[in-house]
Amino acid sequence: MLALSLRTRVALATGLGALVIVAGLVLAVSHLVARNNIDHLDNQLDTAVGLIELNADTVGLFLGRVGDAGAFAVTLRDHGVVVASTTTQLPELPAGYSTRDIDGTGYRIRTDTISESTGRSRTVSVAAPTARAQTVTRAQQQRVAATGIAAVLVATGLGWVLGGRAVRPLVELTHRISAGTLTPDLTGTGGGIREARQLSTAVADMLDRISQANDQRESALETARTFASTAAHELRTPLTAMRTDLEVMRGLDLPWYQRTDLIDDVLRKQGGIEVTLTALEQLASGELARDDQRILVDLIDIADEAARDARRHHPAVTVDVRSEPPLPVRGLPTGLRLVLDNAVANAVRHGHATIIHIAAHREGDRVIITIDDNGTGIPPGERDAVFQRFYRGSNAARDGSGLGLALIAQQAQLHRGRAFLTDSPLGGTRLTIEIAADHPVEPDQQRNPPHPS
């Protein structure tokens, strides 16, 4: 199928519209021209009939000796009997106008009745050939048609010229999009045309969505590459150690207690691998989190659930929530729960804490979460470094993955906030997480302070 440019389509549409209008006008004008010429001929016949009626007796004396010579033909009748006629005798017709073909020649005939005082009734018929009138009509109709064709051509040309100006913004938009860049500059491509501006805006939005999707794809690929690289780095050492232990058990006949130690070491390293893989999976999930996954949740409810699960897994540890609900925030429920679970697990596993207090309150458009413990704490010089991936503090347990606090920092960033460590009034470490609330403040929720420790 032939692909036409928009400019050509505009020109053709303009020409077609003009053709329809001009064709209608030509038909109407041609009809009016023909009607006007016939009316003019009828007026001439009326004049001739009037003159003959005034001089009917005189005309009848010499009418038979006059030839019509292609001009007027006259026939007089008395009670239907022809009493006088030119060479061309006209047929008997009712009064009025009519068009007849006589001996191959077309005539316009006017018939009228003459009433005399004696009671006699005569009819006079006067005719004029229609050939001349038809010739004039055809000439005028041809001029009208020629004028119409010229008008259509002019309209098509104007459509081409003006169409070019109209589609110029679209051509410019096409050139900018075809420039080869993923994010072309579409500023000012509307050109004052509403549809072009709308198209420019729609294309810009589409390109922005494509760019965002591409960024997300690149982020996902980078996450996968990082995951693979990090997993290989972190798993190589324990896997090598496990292989060494297994080869020793296979190649040597060891006493039962040494074999038991080796098996325990293998199981401990296997547990560490599971912890590392789980943490890496959680990191990757966090990097792929989207804003449309955020929902309105009660942070205190999430904290209560985390505290109940922590008490069940660590019966010897006291885990309390020191704030009252509700505290609504808009965030990622699994991410917020991950923060609290990792904070409690780190305090127990690495800080050997036996008392943990969780609190949260609102300050303006921010929500402050604190986790206090009475554990061994983290030295001040390590409090920034421990948020890096795979960094293990000097007091960390041997089976740690080095990713617990990195997960917390990641979730804080996803919630447009930060995480940091300070001294705790309980004697150990206080982990503080500040996040954006993203929820209108109710009068009684402006500040929901924690209970006193």
N, C-alpha and C positions, 0 to 999 in steps of 0.2 A: 504494500500500500504506500502511495506517494506521501511523504511527510512534508507538509507545508509549514513555513515559518508563521509565527503568530502575526507578524506584520502583513504577510500575504493573505492570511485568513481575514484580517480586519479589512483589507482592501477589497477582497472578494465579497465579504459580507456587506460592505458599504455599497459596492456595485450592484449586488443582487437586490438589496433593499431599494436602491434608486431605480433599478429595472422594473420592479413590481409597481412602484409609484408612477414612474413615467409611462409604463404600459397602460395603466389605468387611465392616466391623463390623456394619452394619445387616443385611446379608444373613445373617451368622452368627447374630446375636442373634434376628432374625425366625425363623430356622429353629429355634433353641433354644426360643423362646417357643411356637411351634406344637407342637414335640415335647413340651414340658413340659405344655401343656394336654391333649394327647392322653394322655400318661402319667397325668395327674390323672383323666381320664375313665376310663381303663383301671382305675385303682385303685377307682373307684366301682363299676365293673362286677364287679371281683373280689369286692368286699364283697357285692354283691347275689347273685352266683353262690354264694358261701359260705353265705349265709342260706337260699337256696332249696334247696341240697343237704341242709342239716340238716333241712329241713321239706318235703321233696319230696312226700310223700304228702298232707300237709295242704294245701300250696299247690295241688296238682292238683285238689282238690275245689272250690275257689272261683275258680280262676284264669280260667275261662272267663267268669265274671260280672264280671270287673274290666276296665275299659277303660284303655288306656295313656295316653290324653289328652296325647299328645306327650311323655310322660315315659318311664319304662322300659317296654319291651315284652319279654314272656317267652314262650317256647315250649318245652314238654316233649315229648320223643319217646321211644318205647319200640321199639327195633329199627327205627328209621326211621319209625315211625308216630306222628303227632301225637296225644298223649293229652290235652294241655291247652295253651291258648294265650290270650294277651290278644287284644284286637281286631286288633292288627297281628301277623300271623303271620310269624315269621322263617324264612328259608330254611334248609335243611339244609346245614350247613357242617362242615368238619373242626374238630377241637379247636384253640383258639387265638383270636387276635384278627383281625378283618377289618373293612373298611369297605364298606358296601353302600348302594345307593340303592333304597329301597322306596317305591313309589307316589309318587315325586317328592320323598321326604324322605330325607336322608342319615342313616345310622345307623352307630354304632360297635358292633360285635357281639362278645360274648365267648361262646364255646362250650366246654362242658366235658362230660366223660363221668362218669356216676355208676355205680360197680360195687357191686352188692348181694351179700349173703352167699348169696342163693338162686341166684346165677349170672346173674341178670338184668342187663342193661346199659341204662341210660338216658342220654340226652343232654339237657342243659339249655342253652338259648341265651338270653342276656340282652342287650338292646340299649338304647342311649340315643341320642337325636338329637344330631347333631354341630353343629347350628345355633348353639346357645348357646356351645359351645366355640370355634366359628369366629368368632363375634361378638367374644368376649373376645380371641381371637388377633389379629383385625384391629385392634381398638382399641389393643392393646399394640404391635403393629407400627407403627401410625401414630404413636404417641408416640415410639417409637424413631426412626422416620424424621424426625419433627419435631426431635427432639434432635440427630440427625446434621446436618440442614440448619443448625440454629442453630450447631453446632460449626464447620461449614464457613464460615459467615458471620463468626463470631468470628475464626477463623484468618485469613481474608482481611483482616479489619480490622486484626488484629495485624500481618499481613505489611505492610500499608500503613503503619502507624505505625512499626514497627521498620525497615522498608525505607527509610523517609525518613531515619531516623537513620543507617542503614548507608551510604546513597549521599550523605550530606551532604558528606563530603570530596571526592567526585567533582564535586559541584555547585560547591563552592568552587574546586576546581581549574579547572573550566570557566570560571567567572567571572574568575579571574585571567588565564587564557590569553586570554580575550576582551576584556581591558582595553584592547587597542589598542597595547601596547608590544611590541617585538621580543624583549625580554628580561624577561618578567614575573618577579616575586618569587614563587617556588613554595615558599619555606621554610615548613615545618610544615603542608603541605597533605595529608600522609598520614593524619592523624587517628588513628593507632594501628592502621589497617587495612593489612595487609601488601600486598594487591593495589593499594590506593590509593597506598601509598608507592612500590611498584614502578612504577606508571603515572606518578607524579609525577617519579620519577628518570628514566624513559625519555623523558618529554616534555621535561624540562630538558636532557637530553643531546641530544635532537633539535634543540631550539631553539638550543643552543650550537653544534651543527654548522651549522645554518642561518646563525647569526650569523657563524661563521668563514667560511662560503662567501660570505656577503654582503661581509665584509671583504676577502676575496680578490678578489671581483668589483670592488669599489670600488678596490682597489689596482691591479688590472689596467687599469681605466678611467683611473685617475690616471696610471699608467705610459704608457698610450697618449696621453693628453693632453699629458703632459710631453714624450714623445718627439716628438710633432708640433710642439709649440711650440718645443722646443729645436732640432729639425732645421730648422725654418723660419728661426730666428734665426741659426744657425750656417752655413746653406747660402746665405742670401740674398747675403751679401757676395761669396764666391767666384763664385757664379753670375753676379752682376752684372758682376764683373770679366771673367769669361770671355766674357760677351755683348759687353762693350765691345771686347775684343781681336778678337773675330770680326767685329764691325761695322767696325772699323778696317781689318782685312784685306780685307773686301769693298768698302769705299768708297775705299780708297787704293791706288795702285800703288806698293807698297813694294819696296825692294831685297830680295834674297833673304835677306840676313843679318838684316834687321829682321823679315821674316816668320818666319824660323826662331826668333828670340827670342820673338815673340808665340806661336808654336805651342808652344814649350817652356813658356812661362808658363801657357798653357791646360792643357797636360798636367800641370804641377805642381799647379795648382789642382784639376784633376780627381782626381789622386791623393789630395790632401788631403780632398776630399769623400768618397772611398771610405773613407779611414781614419776619418773622423768617423762615417759611417754604420755602419761595422763596430763602432766603440766604443759607439755608441748602442744597437745591437742587443744587444751583450753586457751593457750596463747593464740593459736591459729584461729580458733572460733572467735576470739575477741577482735582480732584484726579484720575479720570479715563481717563484723556486726554492722547493721544499717540503722539509720535514724528512724525508719518506719517501723522498727521492732520495739520502739519505746512505748510503754504504756504507763498509766497512772497506777501507782502502787502505794501501799502504806509501809514505810520503811521500818516502823516499829514491829509490825507483824512479821516481816522478814527476819528481823533481829530475834524475835521470840522463837521462831522456828529454828534458826541457827543455834540458839542457846540450848533448846531442848535436845537437838541432835548431838550437840557437843557434850552435854551431861550424860547422854546415853553411851557415847563412845569413850568418854573419860569420866567414869564414876567418881574418881578421887578428886576431880577438879570442880570448883565452884564457879559456875558461869551464870552471871545475872545480867538482865537488861535494866538499866537505871533510868529509863524514860517511859512516859506513858503515851499510848496512841491517842489520836491519829497523827501521823506526820507524812502527808502525801507528797510524793515526788514523782516526776515523770522520768523513767529510766528503763534499764534492762534488768528485769527481775533476776534472771540467772546470773548476770554480772554482779549485782549487788549481793546476792547470796554467796557468790564465789569469794567476794572480798571478805565477808565475815567469816566464812569457813576457813579460809587460808590464814586470816589473822589469828583465830583461836588455835588452829593447828600449829602454827609457827611458835606461838607463845608456849604451848605445852611441849612440843617436840624439842625445840631448840633452847627455850628459856626455862624449861622445867617449872612453869608457873602452876600454882595450885588455886589461885583466885584470879578471875577475869571479869572485868566490868565492861559492858557495852552501853554506850549512851549516844544519843543523837538529838540535835535541836536545830532550829532554823534561825539564821541571821540574814535578814533582807532577802535577797534572791539566792542565797547559798544555804546548803544544809551541811552541818558539821557532824561527822561521825568520829567518835573516839573509842578506842579499845585499850583499856589499861590492864596491866598484869603485874604480879609480884615476883616475876621470874628473875633470872640472872641479868637481864638487860642486854643491850647492844652498846659497845663502846662508842662514844661520840664521833670518833674518827672514821667509823665504818657506817654511820647512819645514812649517808648518801649513796655509798657504793652498793649497799645490800639491795637496792632497788634495781640494780643491773642484772641482766640475765646471767645465770650460772655463777653468780658471785656467792661464795659461802663465807659467812662471817667466822671469826675466830672461835665463837662459842657454838657454832652450828653443829648439829649431829652429823655423824659420818654418812648416814643414808639419805641426807637431804639432796634435793635436785638443784637447789640454787635458783628456783623459779617462783617460789611462793610469793615473795614481796614484789617480784617483777609483774606477776599477774595482778596484784593489787594496784600497782602504779598504772598498769595498762587500763584497768577498769576506771580508775580515777580520771585518766585522760579522756576515755570514751564518754564520760559524764561531765566533760568540760571542767575538770577540777584537778586536784593534786593530792599527793600523799606524802607525809613526812613523819619523822620519829623524834620524840622528845622524852624527857624523864617523866616517869609516872608517879603520882602521889602514892601508889601502892608499893613503890620501891623498885619496880622493874622498868618496863618501857611503855610509853604511850604512843600508839599508832593513831594519827589523825588523818582523816580523809575528808577533803572539802569537795563537794559536788554542786552542780547547778540544780536548783529545785524545779524550774520550768513548770511551776504551778502557781496560780493566783494565791496570794496570802489571805487567809481568813483572819478576822480580828483576834480570835483566841489562839491562833497558831503563829503569830508573829515571832514568838519565842517560846519554845517548849524545853526548858532547861532540864538537864539530868538531875536525878536525885542526888543528894549529898553522899559522898563516898563514906 
